[in-house]
Amino acid sequence: MQTVSAYNLTTLENSFIKEIIETRAFSFRKDKKPDELVEMIDKFVKRCVGSPLAAKALGSVLRTKIRVEECHDILNISSICNEETKILPILKLSYDDLPSHMKHCFAFCAMFPKDYDIDVDKLIQLWMANGFIPEEKANLLEIHGNHIFNELASRSFFQDMKQAPFDEYGSKHGSVRALQIFQESGSFLLKPKYLHHLRYLDLSNSDIKELPEEISIMYNLQTLNLSHC
């Protein structure tokens, strides 16, 4: 037996950091980015000091900012990523930037021990039971809960996320009425025969190329979101 040389991880090049920030912050904006904001991006890149986690968190915060002045406020923060410790003050900023109900939802997760595998469906049900999810006329509580979880995940508040195999959406989820899924595959992997009661299906931002003919047996489907596919 023998040892091998340690591989020292290096920071990412600025071009990759810039790509992460722009993808997170501006990929879904339909309006043209102001020239002043474009010039600011390079400054944000330097403040991330090569940390992809800082870039992800920063991009998620910028995504919610509409006015250039708001972006200036973030840029003026004394530290986004500490070069020596790699501790990320941007995560604190990302948390502070959340609306109050999302802060409650995230704080609730402190009840789980470190490295605990959280079942997202059960977590959302617990949020609902505790009244953390405000009611919206346009959305079911489950759908709003999914949006909250996805927003927290996009800000890097959860680690090592795993996607459940699509086969699990069989008898197990036969009575589900609302479902939001991201598919990286170009084909539709759900089994419509198991989803008779589904009323809301959100497949937005997926790589789906076409829907199967058997989707027509989902008689109760009222909303099908295919935006940005």
C-alpha positions in Angstrom: 0.0 0.0 0.0 1.1 3.5 -0.7 -0.2 7.0 -0.6 -1.0 9.2 -3.6 -0.4 12.9 -4.0 -3.2 15.2 -2.9 -5.0 17.0 -5.6 -5.5 20.6 -4.7 -8.7 22.1 -5.9 -8.3 25.5 -7.5 -10.8 28.3 -7.9 -12.8 28.6 -11.1 -11.8 31.0 -13.8 -13.7 34.2 -14.0 -15.3 33.2 -17.3 -17.0 30.3 -15.6 -18.0 32.4 -12.6 -19.6 34.9 -15.0 -21.5 32.2 -16.8 -22.9 30.9 -13.5 -24.0 34.4 -12.4 -25.6 35.3 -15.7 -27.4 32.0 -16.0 -28.8 32.3 -12.5 -29.7 35.9 -12.6 -30.8 36.8 -16.2 -31.6 33.7 -18.2 -35.4 34.1 -17.8 -35.5 37.9 -18.1 -37.3 38.9 -21.3 -36.3 42.6 -21.1 -33.0 43.8 -22.3 -30.4 44.1 -19.5 -29.4 47.8 -18.9 -25.8 48.6 -20.1 -25.0 49.7 -16.5 -26.0 46.2 -15.2 -23.9 44.5 -17.9 -20.9 46.5 -16.8 -21.5 45.6 -13.1 -21.4 41.8 -13.8 -17.6 41.9 -14.1 -17.4 43.5 -10.7 -19.6 40.8 -9.2 -17.4 38.2 -10.8 -14.3 39.6 -9.0 -16.1 39.6 -5.7 -16.8 35.9 -5.9 -13.0 35.1 -5.9 -13.5 31.9 -7.9 -16.1 30.3 -5.7 -19.0 28.6 -7.7 -21.2 28.5 -4.6 -20.8 32.3 -4.1 -21.7 32.7 -7.8 -24.8 30.6 -7.5 -26.0 32.3 -4.4 -25.3 35.7 -5.8 -27.0 35.0 -9.1 -30.1 33.8 -7.2 -30.3 37.0 -5.2 -29.8 39.1 -8.4 -32.6 37.3 -10.1 -35.1 38.9 -7.7 -33.8 42.4 -8.4 -35.4 44.5 -11.1 -33.8 47.9 -10.6 -30.1 48.7 -11.2 -30.1 50.5 -7.9 -30.9 47.3 -6.1 -27.9 45.6 -7.7 -25.7 48.5 -6.7 -26.7 47.9 -3.1 -25.6 44.3 -3.3 -22.3 45.3 -4.9 -21.6 47.8 -2.1 -21.7 45.0 0.6 -18.3 44.8 2.2 -17.8 41.1 1.5 -19.4 38.5 -0.7 -16.8 35.8 -0.4 -13.9 35.7 2.1 -10.7 34.7 0.2 -9.0 33.2 3.2 -11.8 31.3 5.0 -14.1 30.8 1.9 -17.0 31.5 4.3 -19.7 33.1 2.2 -21.4 36.2 3.6 -23.5 36.1 0.4 -25.4 33.2 1.9 -26.4 35.4 4.8 -27.4 38.1 2.4 -29.4 35.5 0.4 -31.3 34.5 3.5 -31.9 38.1 4.6 -33.3 38.8 1.1 -36.0 36.1 1.5 -39.6 37.1 2.3 -40.6 36.3 5.9 -42.7 33.2 5.1 -39.7 31.6 3.3 -37.5 32.4 6.2 -39.9 30.5 8.5 -39.9 27.5 6.1 -36.1 27.4 6.0 -35.8 27.9 9.8 -38.2 25.0 10.3 -35.6 22.7 8.6 -33.4 23.1 11.6 -35.4 20.4 13.3 -33.7 17.8 11.0 -30.3 16.5 12.1 -27.2 17.1 9.9 -27.0 14.9 6.8 -30.7 13.9 7.2 -32.5 12.9 3.9 -35.5 15.2 3.8 -38.5 14.0 1.9 -39.7 17.1 0.0 -43.3 16.1 -0.1 -43.4 15.5 3.6 -41.5 18.7 4.3 -44.1 20.7 2.3 -46.9 19.0 4.2 -45.3 20.0 7.5 -44.9 23.6 6.3 -48.7 23.5 5.4 -49.6 22.0 8.8 -47.7 24.8 10.6 -49.3 27.5 8.5 -46.0 28.7 7.0 -47.3 28.7 3.4 -49.5 31.7 2.7 -52.6 31.0 0.6 -52.6 32.2 -3.0 -55.8 32.3 -5.1 -54.0 31.2 -8.2 -52.1 28.2 -6.7 -52.7 25.2 -4.5 -50.8 25.2 -1.2 -48.7 22.2 -2.5 -47.7 24.1 -5.6 -46.8 27.2 -3.6 -44.8 25.0 -1.3 -42.9 23.5 -4.3 -42.1 27.0 -5.4 -40.7 27.9 -2.0 -38.6 24.7 -1.8 -37.2 25.4 -5.3 -36.4 29.0 -4.4 -34.5 27.8 -1.3 -32.7 25.1 -3.3 -31.7 27.6 -6.0 -30.0 29.7 -3.3 -27.9 26.7 -2.2 -29.6 26.2 1.2 -29.8 22.5 0.6 -27.0 20.1 -0.3 -26.8 16.9 -2.3 -30.3 17.0 -3.7 -31.5 13.8 -5.4 -34.3 13.4 -7.9 -36.6 10.5 -7.3 -36.8 7.9 -10.1 -39.8 8.5 -12.3 -41.0 4.9 -11.6 -41.9 6.0 -8.1 -44.7 8.1 -9.6 -46.8 4.9 -10.0 -49.4 3.6 -7.5 -47.5 5.4 -4.8 -48.6 8.8 -6.3 -51.9 7.6 -7.9 -54.0 10.2 -6.1 -51.6 13.2 -6.5 -53.3 16.3 -7.9 -50.4 18.6 -8.4 -46.9 17.8 -9.7 -43.8 19.8 -10.6 -40.9 18.0 -12.2 -37.7 19.0 -14.0 -36.7 16.5 -16.7 -33.3 16.5 -18.3 -34.3 13.8 -20.7 -35.8 14.8 -24.1 -38.6 12.2 -23.8 -41.7 12.3 -21.5 -40.9 9.7 -18.7 -44.0 10.0 -16.6 -46.7 7.3 -16.9 -50.0 9.0 -17.6 -52.0 5.8 -16.7 -51.0 6.3 -13.1 -52.0 10.0 -12.9 -55.7 10.0 -13.5 -56.4 12.6 -10.7 -53.6 15.0 -11.7 -54.9 18.6 -12.2 -51.7 20.6 -12.3 -48.5 19.5 -14.1 -45.5 21.8 -14.2 -42.7 20.7 -16.6 -41.3 24.1 -17.2 -37.6 24.6 -17.9 -37.3 20.9 -18.9 -35.6 19.4 -22.0 -38.8 17.7 -23.2 -39.2 17.6 -27.0 -42.7 16.2 -27.3 -45.6 14.8 -25.3 -46.9 11.2 -25.8 -50.4 10.5 -27.2 -51.5 8.8 -24.0 -51.4 12.1 -22.1 -55.0 12.5 -23.4 -56.1 9.9 -20.8 -55.3 12.5 -18.0 -58.9 13.7 -18.1 -58.7 15.9 -15.0 -55.7 17.9 -16.1 -56.5 21.6 -15.9 -53.1 23.2 -16.1 -50.0 22.1 -18.1 -47.0 24.4 -17.8 -44.4 23.9 -20.6 -42.8 27.3 -20.5 -39.1 27.4 -21.4 -39.0 23.9 -22.7 
